[in-house]
Amino acid sequence: MDTTWLQDIEAFLIDLDGTLYRGKEVIDDAPEFVKWLQTSGRRYLYVTNNSSRTPEQVAEHLRHLGIPARPEDVFTSSQVAAEYIKTDGRSGKRVFPVGEEGLCTSLTEAGCEIVEDGPADYVVQGIDRGFSYEKLKKASLLIQSGATFISTNVDKALPTEEGLLPGSGSLAAAIRTASGEEPLVMGKPAARMIDFAVERLGVSKERSVVVGDNLETDILAGVNAGVRTVLVLTGFSKEEHVATAQGRPTVVLRSLTDLRRHVEGTDK
């Protein structure tokens, strides 16, 4: 397994749950890994499909776990959606949101006009724990009238202490069924999040790497964007899953500590 290319990496696009923490517990070497990134002058972004939290809230959660984080270090799927609308080239930025605080905040900060009924240029959907038939009806009618359907992410389920709860992808499926239109997906495994993240850091794809624990989202997003990837075996996916994965990682490592050693060239 050739890992010498890791020594030339300048930017790290890092997943959160399963990579830096598991649920409410920090992964032991995560704080030191991020501190090492800082002291060694390497760039990084926390890339998350979470659309409900603002970057400030995500950063606060990470700091609570002892992981250094500022709002500007966070890139959420809601921010990807807002960035897409900013660069889409259309004159209209009227948005009907199906989502929570993180989504509405990102859209507003991007200069979008939030509408409650219509007309709308976009319907942007993320996780929405207040989802209702009325929201489904409005979203469907607006899309049928020409609004572009955007989904922050299509994660089908959210793992919680209660079990697997409906995720953003479950709501996207309802709107897709009602409207007859497929959504433009912003978050992982779509390439858009990685494309925008690399652009935001100002580093080439050749000098960037996606670091995550999930073959189906993190790794596939890197593959789709043409960015090399590292699967760390601290979360969802296991080494035996790699052979049958749709997107295969460039490198598989046990932990962030192992990743650091390979980047430094001290893995011997």
C-alpha positions as CSV (number, residue, x, y, z in Angstrom):
1,M,0.0,0.0,0.0
2,D,1.7,3.2,-1.2
3,T,1.0,6.1,1.2
4,T,4.0,8.3,0.2
5,W,1.6,10.7,-1.6
6,L,0.1,11.6,1.9
7,Q,3.3,13.5,2.7
8,D,2.4,16.1,0.0
9,I,-1.2,16.6,1.2
10,E,-2.0,20.2,2.2
11,A,-5.7,20.0,2.9
12,F,-7.8,17.6,4.9
13,L,-11.5,17.3,4.5
14,I,-12.6,15.5,7.7
15,D,-15.9,13.8,8.5
16,L,-17.2,14.1,12.1
17,D,-19.3,11.2,13.5
18,G,-17.3,8.0,13.4
19,T,-14.1,9.9,12.5
20,L,-13.7,12.4,15.3
21,Y,-16.3,11.1,17.7
22,R,-18.8,8.3,18.1
23,G,-22.2,9.6,19.3
24,K,-21.4,11.5,22.5
25,E,-17.9,10.2,23.0
26,V,-14.7,11.6,21.5
27,I,-12.4,9.2,19.6
28,D,-9.2,9.2,21.8
29,D,-6.7,10.6,19.3
30,A,-9.0,13.1,17.5
31,P,-8.1,16.2,19.6
32,E,-4.4,15.6,19.2
33,F,-4.7,15.0,15.5
34,V,-6.5,18.3,14.9
35,K,-3.9,20.1,17.1
36,W,-1.2,18.5,15.0
37,L,-2.9,19.8,11.8
38,Q,-2.9,23.3,13.3
39,T,0.7,23.3,14.5
40,S,2.0,21.8,11.3
41,G,0.3,24.5,9.2
42,R,-2.0,22.1,7.3
43,R,-5.4,23.3,6.2
44,Y,-8.6,21.4,7.1
45,L,-12.4,21.6,7.0
46,Y,-14.9,19.6,9.0
47,V,-17.4,18.4,6.3
48,T,-20.7,17.2,7.6
49,N,-24.1,16.2,6.1
50,N,-25.8,17.7,9.2
51,S,-28.1,20.4,7.9
52,S,-29.9,21.2,11.1
53,R,-27.0,22.9,13.0
54,T,-25.3,26.1,12.2
55,P,-21.5,26.1,11.9
56,E,-21.3,27.8,15.3
57,Q,-23.4,25.0,16.9
58,V,-21.2,22.3,15.2
59,A,-18.0,24.0,16.4
60,E,-19.4,24.4,19.9
61,H,-20.2,20.7,20.0
62,L,-16.7,19.8,18.9
63,R,-15.1,22.1,21.5
64,H,-17.3,20.5,24.2
65,L,-15.6,17.2,23.2
66,G,-12.1,18.8,23.4
67,I,-11.6,19.1,19.7
68,P,-10.4,22.5,18.5
69,A,-13.0,24.1,16.2
70,R,-14.1,27.5,14.9
71,P,-17.3,28.2,12.9
72,E,-15.1,28.9,9.8
73,D,-13.6,25.4,10.1
74,V,-17.1,23.8,9.5
75,F,-18.8,23.2,6.2
76,T,-22.3,21.8,6.4
77,S,-24.6,20.5,3.7
78,S,-26.8,23.5,4.3
79,Q,-23.8,25.8,3.4
80,V,-23.2,23.7,0.2
81,A,-26.8,24.3,-0.8
82,A,-26.5,28.0,-0.2
83,E,-23.2,28.2,-2.1
84,Y,-24.8,26.3,-5.0
85,I,-27.7,28.8,-5.2
86,K,-25.2,31.7,-5.1
87,T,-23.3,30.3,-8.0
88,D,-26.2,28.9,-10.0
89,G,-26.4,31.9,-12.2
90,R,-30.2,32.5,-11.8
91,S,-31.5,35.9,-11.0
92,G,-34.1,34.6,-8.5
93,K,-33.1,33.5,-5.1
94,R,-36.5,32.9,-3.5
95,V,-36.4,29.7,-1.4
96,F,-39.0,27.6,0.2
97,P,-37.1,25.7,2.9
98,V,-38.0,22.4,4.4
99,G,-35.6,22.2,7.3
100,E,-34.3,23.6,10.6
101,E,-32.2,26.4,11.9
102,G,-29.0,25.5,10.2
103,L,-30.6,25.4,6.8
104,C,-32.5,28.7,7.1
105,T,-29.5,30.5,8.6
106,S,-27.2,29.4,5.7
107,L,-29.7,30.4,3.1
108,T,-30.3,33.8,4.7
109,E,-26.6,34.5,5.0
110,A,-26.2,33.7,1.3
111,G,-28.7,36.4,0.4
112,C,-31.7,34.1,-0.3
113,E,-35.2,35.3,0.3
114,I,-37.1,32.8,2.5
115,V,-40.7,32.4,1.3
116,E,-43.5,30.6,3.2
117,D,-45.8,29.8,0.3
118,G,-44.4,31.0,-3.1
119,P,-43.6,31.6,-5.8
120,A,-40.2,30.2,-5.3
121,D,-37.1,29.6,-7.4
122,Y,-35.9,26.7,-5.2
123,V,-37.2,24.2,-2.7
124,V,-34.4,23.3,-0.4
125,Q,-34.9,20.4,1.9
126,G,-32.9,19.0,4.8
127,I,-33.7,17.2,8.0
128,D,-36.9,18.7,9.4
129,R,-38.4,17.2,12.6
130,G,-41.4,19.4,12.1
131,F,-42.1,17.9,8.7
132,S,-45.9,17.8,7.9
133,Y,-48.3,17.0,5.1
134,E,-48.7,20.8,4.6
135,K,-45.0,21.2,4.0
136,L,-45.0,18.2,1.6
137,K,-47.9,19.7,-0.3
138,K,-46.3,23.2,-0.6
139,A,-42.9,21.7,-1.7
140,S,-44.5,19.5,-4.3
141,L,-46.7,22.2,-5.8
142,L,-43.8,24.7,-6.0
143,I,-41.5,22.1,-7.7
144,Q,-44.3,21.2,-10.1
145,S,-44.5,25.0,-10.9
146,G,-40.9,25.1,-11.8
147,A,-38.9,25.5,-8.6
148,T,-35.6,23.6,-8.5
149,F,-35.6,20.8,-6.0
150,I,-32.5,20.7,-3.8
151,S,-31.8,18.2,-1.0
152,T,-29.0,18.9,1.4
153,N,-28.3,15.1,1.8
154,V,-30.1,11.8,1.2
155,D,-29.0,10.0,4.3
156,K,-32.0,7.6,4.8
157,A,-31.6,7.2,8.6
158,L,-30.2,8.9,11.7
159,P,-28.6,6.6,14.3
160,T,-29.7,7.6,17.8
161,E,-30.0,6.0,21.2
162,E,-33.6,5.2,20.3
163,G,-32.6,3.4,17.1
164,L,-32.6,4.5,13.5
165,L,-34.8,7.5,12.9
166,P,-35.9,8.9,9.6
167,G,-33.2,11.0,8.0
168,S,-33.1,13.8,5.4
169,G,-33.2,11.2,2.6
170,S,-36.6,9.9,3.9
171,L,-38.1,13.3,3.5
172,A,-36.5,13.8,0.1
173,A,-38.1,10.5,-1.0
174,A,-41.5,11.8,0.0
175,I,-41.1,15.1,-1.9
176,R,-39.6,13.2,-4.9
177,T,-42.6,10.9,-4.9
178,A,-45.1,13.7,-4.6
179,S,-43.5,16.1,-7.1
180,G,-42.2,13.6,-9.6
181,E,-38.8,15.3,-9.6
182,E,-35.4,14.1,-8.5
183,P,-33.5,16.4,-6.2
184,L,-30.1,17.9,-6.8
185,V,-28.1,16.5,-3.9
186,M,-25.6,18.7,-2.1
187,G,-23.9,16.6,0.6
188,K,-22.0,13.4,0.6
189,P,-21.8,11.2,-1.4
190,A,-22.4,13.8,-4.1
191,A,-19.3,15.5,-5.4
192,R,-20.6,19.1,-4.8
193,M,-19.6,19.3,-1.1
194,I,-16.0,18.2,-1.8
195,D,-15.7,20.4,-4.9
196,F,-16.8,23.5,-2.9
197,A,-14.7,22.5,0.1
198,V,-11.5,22.3,-1.9
199,E,-12.3,25.6,-3.6
200,R,-13.0,27.2,-0.2
201,L,-9.6,26.1,1.1
202,G,-7.8,27.3,-2.1
203,V,-5.9,24.0,-2.5
204,S,-5.8,21.7,-5.6
205,K,-7.6,18.4,-5.5
206,E,-4.2,16.7,-6.0
207,R,-3.1,18.2,-2.7
208,S,-6.3,17.4,-0.8
209,V,-7.7,14.2,0.9
210,V,-11.0,13.2,2.3
211,V,-10.8,11.5,5.7
212,G,-13.8,9.5,6.9
213,D,-15.3,6.3,8.3
214,N,-18.1,5.6,5.9
215,L,-17.6,4.0,2.5
216,E,-21.1,4.9,1.3
217,T,-20.8,8.7,2.0
218,D,-17.4,10.0,2.9
219,I,-15.3,7.8,0.6
220,L,-17.8,7.8,-2.3
221,A,-18.0,11.6,-2.2
222,G,-14.2,11.8,-2.6
223,V,-14.3,9.3,-5.4
224,N,-17.1,11.2,-7.2
225,A,-15.1,14.5,-6.8
226,G,-11.8,13.0,-8.0
227,V,-10.1,13.5,-4.6
228,R,-8.1,10.8,-2.9
229,T,-9.5,9.3,0.3
230,V,-8.5,7.7,3.6
231,L,-10.9,5.3,5.3
232,V,-10.2,5.2,9.1
233,L,-11.6,2.1,10.8
234,T,-13.0,3.9,13.8
235,G,-16.7,4.1,12.8
236,F,-19.2,2.7,10.4
237,S,-17.4,0.8,7.7
238,K,-15.1,-2.2,8.2
239,E,-12.1,-3.4,6.2
240,E,-14.0,-6.4,4.9
241,H,-16.6,-4.0,3.3
242,V,-14.0,-2.4,1.0
243,A,-13.9,-5.1,-1.7
244,T,-17.6,-4.7,-2.5
245,A,-17.9,-0.9,-2.0
246,Q,-19.1,1.3,-4.8
247,G,-16.4,3.8,-4.0
248,R,-13.1,2.3,-2.8
249,P,-10.7,4.3,-0.6
250,T,-7.2,5.1,-1.7
251,V,-5.9,4.0,1.7
252,V,-7.3,2.2,4.6
253,L,-5.8,3.0,8.1
254,R,-6.7,2.0,11.6
255,S,-6.8,5.5,13.1
256,L,-6.0,9.2,12.9
257,T,-2.8,8.5,14.7
258,D,-1.8,6.1,11.9
259,L,-2.8,8.8,9.3
260,R,-0.5,11.3,11.0
261,R,2.4,8.9,10.9
262,H,2.0,8.2,7.2
263,V,1.7,12.0,6.5
264,E,4.9,12.6,8.5
265,G,6.6,9.6,6.9
266,T,7.3,8.0,10.3
267,D,5.1,4.9,9.8
268,K,8.0,2.4,9.5
